[in-house]
Amino acid sequence: MPLRNRVDPFGDLHAVAARGLLTGNRGCLVDDDGAIVRRHQVRRWIACRTEYRGWRHPLAAPRRWTPVFFLDEAVALAAGHRPCALCRRDSYRTYGEAVAEATGSSVPSADELDLRLHDERRSGRGRGGRDDRGARRPGDGRSLWTEDLADLPDATVIVVDGSPVLVAEGRLLPFHFEGWGPPLPRRLARAGPVQVLTPATSVAALRNGFRPELHPSATRNRSDPSGVYSS
């Protein structure tokens, strides 16, 4: 039975067999019996390589950091993570440089990035709660913000009818744990104000040159015009 360590774009944990392209760290999430008891322990949420220097780490060890897994970096960024400064040093550096380009200031430190992302994850703006059946409403437990769809960079994740959707080359691709799905129909892929799940700091990085590691499904159906939106 799979462990509950797969992350969706909202940052929630699920028991899903497929592991995805990246792993990550939010501190120790388990109790002394190895059961998930918290969503995070620390402010520093990072996205890491699944293999680095042959190191091995237990999946659910008490009092040690608990690995979580993402389909790809678009999911990791949407969930509120940033590139690891150790195993993904080049990505971490270009992410910080892109944030600096966006803000017109010096390159932020890891602590400064973590403070920004922590605030954006927990500010409560746009919280939607749950409906009468207990299903998630847009923004439940996460801060959503509004931006014009045409102004969002590729690899941003937005929320459409309560579900996470990837912005990818003029198309909107719904999230599945196995990959990004076929484009939404054109009637649903209209330019205009949308609710954005990816934190503003990461969107700024994407807009200013950061290139995330995406699942191959993010680039399929490029020749299919049915889901292309326009302003």
C-alpha positions, -999 to +999 in steps of 0.1 A: +000+000+000+015+034-010+024+058+018+006+091+021+035+112+007+024+124-027+017+162-029-011+178-050-008+214-061-028+226-031+000+211-009-021+183+005-007+148+010-022+117-007-015+079-008-006+075-045+017+048-059+035+069-086+063+090-073+068+118-099+099+137-109+109+155-077+110+148-039+109+174-012+111+183+025+089+201+050+104+186+081+092+156+101+056+148+093+052+115+111+048+103+147+068+076+165+048+050+146+056+064+112+020+077+106+015+111+090+003+135+118+011+170+104+011+188+071+045+205+078+069+210+106+092+238+094+089+270+073+115+258+048+097+239+021+121+227-007+119+206-038+148+182-043+162+157-068+150+121-062+187+109-064+217+128-051+252+114-044+237+080-038+222+091-005+194+070+009+168+084+033+139+065+050+104+074+038+087+076+072+113+077+100+104+093+133+122+124+143+138+128+108+126+148+078+099+130+058+103+129+020+073+140-001+069+137-038+057+158-067+046+151-103+069+179-114+082+213-104+050+231-114+032+211-087+060+218-062+059+255-068+021+256-066+022+238-033+046+264-020+080+248-023+112+263-039+143+246-053+167+230-029+200+250-025+220+218-020+210+191-045+195+216-071+220+244-067+217+258-102+179+258-101+180+275-066+204+302-079+184+310-111+151+310-090+166+336-066+180+357-095+146+357-112+130+369-079+156+396-076+149+407-112+112+409-105+117+430-073+146+451-085+166+442-054+195+420-044+192+382-047+173+371-016+188+346+008+172+312+014+157+325+047+142+355+029+127+333+002+113+310+029+097+339+048+081+352+016+067+318+006+056+310+041+036+342+043+021+336+008+010+301+018-007+311+050-020+346+046-056+333+042-066+356+014-091+337-009-099+309+015-129+291+003-137+264+030-157+234+020-191+229+006-221+210+021-207+176+010-173+183+024-156+189-010-129+215-013-139+250-024-113+271-043-086+283-019-094+260+011-065+264+035-044+282+009-041+318-003-054+324-038-049+356-056-063+371-088-044+378-121-053+381-157-048+348-174-030+364-204-004+378-180+005+346-163+037+327-173+038+291-184+040+266-155+017+287-133-011+267-116-045+283-114-078+270-100-108+263-123-140+251-107-121+242-076-095+221-094-058+228-101-050+235-138-016+242-154-010+272-177+010+258-206+016+275-240-018+290-243-036+259-229-050+249-196-041+213-185-060+198-155-039+181-129-038+143-123-013+124-102-002+105-133+003+136-154-013+168-168-045+160-187-057+170-221-065+208-226-097+221-212-123+230-239-119+264-254-151+276-237-135+270-203-101+284-213-110+320-216-086+348-209-095+372-181-092+373-143-084+339-127-076+325-093-039+317-090-026+289-067+011+293-073+025+318-048+032+353-062+070+349-055+072+318-077+051+334-104+075+363-104+104+339-108+086+321-137+079+355-153+116+365-151+134+336-165+132+306-141+125+274-160+110+246-140+113+209-145+080+198-160+064+164-166+064+153-203+026+155-203+028+193-200+040+196-236+017+170-253-012+180-275+007+211-287-010+208-321-045+206-307-061+241-310-093+231-292-082+243-258-062+274-267-073+306-250-069+341-263-072+375-249 
